[in-house]
Amino acid sequence: MPVHIKIIVSIITLVVGAAFLYFEILYGQMSVGLVGAGLAMFMVISMWLFREPGRRS
């Protein structure tokens, strides 16, 4: 995946995770919000650490 697409997907994922955390804290479910935010961070980190499978030369 090209780097500029990874950056865009990472930003969108982190914004959605932060919004989820904010609204869950607002409505009193902090533990659910932390799980969602942690999952968003995990998705971004794993996208940057692990390459896409493909053919090797």
Sine and cosine of phi, psi and omega as CSV:
sin_phi,cos_phi,sin_psi,cos_psi,sin_omega,cos_omega
0.00,0.00,0.72,-0.69,0.01,-1.00
-0.89,0.46,0.48,-0.87,-0.09,-1.00
-0.89,0.46,-0.64,0.76,-0.04,-1.00
-0.91,0.41,-0.52,0.86,0.07,-1.00
-0.96,0.29,-0.62,0.79,0.06,-1.00
-0.88,0.48,-0.65,0.76,0.01,-1.00
-0.90,0.44,-0.71,0.71,0.00,-1.00
-0.89,0.45,-0.73,0.69,0.00,-1.00
-0.90,0.44,-0.62,0.79,0.03,-1.00
-0.90,0.45,-0.71,0.71,0.00,-1.00
-0.89,0.45,-0.71,0.70,0.01,-1.00
-0.88,0.47,-0.68,0.73,-0.01,-1.00
-0.90,0.44,-0.67,0.74,0.00,-1.00
-0.94,0.35,-0.60,0.80,0.04,-1.00
-0.91,0.41,-0.70,0.72,0.03,-1.00
-0.90,0.43,-0.65,0.76,0.04,-1.00
-0.90,0.44,-0.64,0.77,0.03,-1.00
-0.93,0.38,-0.64,0.77,0.04,-1.00
-0.90,0.43,-0.65,0.76,0.04,-1.00
-0.88,0.48,-0.71,0.70,0.03,-1.00
-0.88,0.48,-0.71,0.71,-0.01,-1.00
-0.86,0.51,-0.76,0.65,-0.05,-1.00
-0.94,0.33,-0.54,0.84,0.05,-1.00
-0.94,0.34,-0.61,0.79,0.08,-1.00
-0.92,0.38,-0.63,0.78,0.01,-1.00
-0.87,0.49,-0.61,0.79,-0.03,-1.00
-0.99,-0.14,0.17,0.99,0.18,-0.98
1.00,0.00,0.23,0.97,0.03,-1.00
-0.91,-0.41,0.92,0.40,-0.10,-1.00
-0.89,0.46,-0.61,0.79,-0.05,-1.00
-0.91,0.42,-0.63,0.78,0.04,-1.00
-0.91,0.40,-0.64,0.77,0.03,-1.00
-0.90,0.44,-0.64,0.77,0.03,-1.00
-0.92,0.39,-0.61,0.79,0.05,-1.00
-0.90,0.44,-0.70,0.72,0.01,-1.00
-0.90,0.44,-0.68,0.73,0.02,-1.00
-0.92,0.39,-0.63,0.77,0.06,-1.00
-0.90,0.43,-0.63,0.78,0.04,-1.00
-0.91,0.42,-0.64,0.77,0.04,-1.00
-0.89,0.46,-0.68,0.73,0.03,-1.00
-0.90,0.43,-0.65,0.76,0.03,-1.00
-0.88,0.48,-0.66,0.76,0.00,-1.00
-0.90,0.44,-0.67,0.74,0.00,-1.00
-0.92,0.39,-0.71,0.70,-0.01,-1.00
-0.89,0.46,-0.69,0.72,-0.02,-1.00
-0.93,0.36,-0.51,0.86,0.04,-1.00
-0.91,0.42,-0.59,0.81,-0.01,-1.00
-0.99,0.14,-0.48,0.88,-0.04,-1.00
-0.98,0.18,-0.67,0.74,-0.12,-0.99
-0.97,-0.23,0.78,-0.63,0.00,-1.00
-0.98,0.21,0.26,-0.96,0.09,-1.00
-0.96,0.28,0.59,-0.81,0.10,-1.00
-0.94,0.33,0.60,-0.80,0.01,-1.00
-0.22,-0.98,0.00,-1.00,0.00,-1.00
-0.97,0.26,0.60,-0.80,0.08,-1.00
-0.96,-0.27,0.55,-0.84,0.01,-1.00
-1.00,0.00,0.00,0.00,0.00,0.00
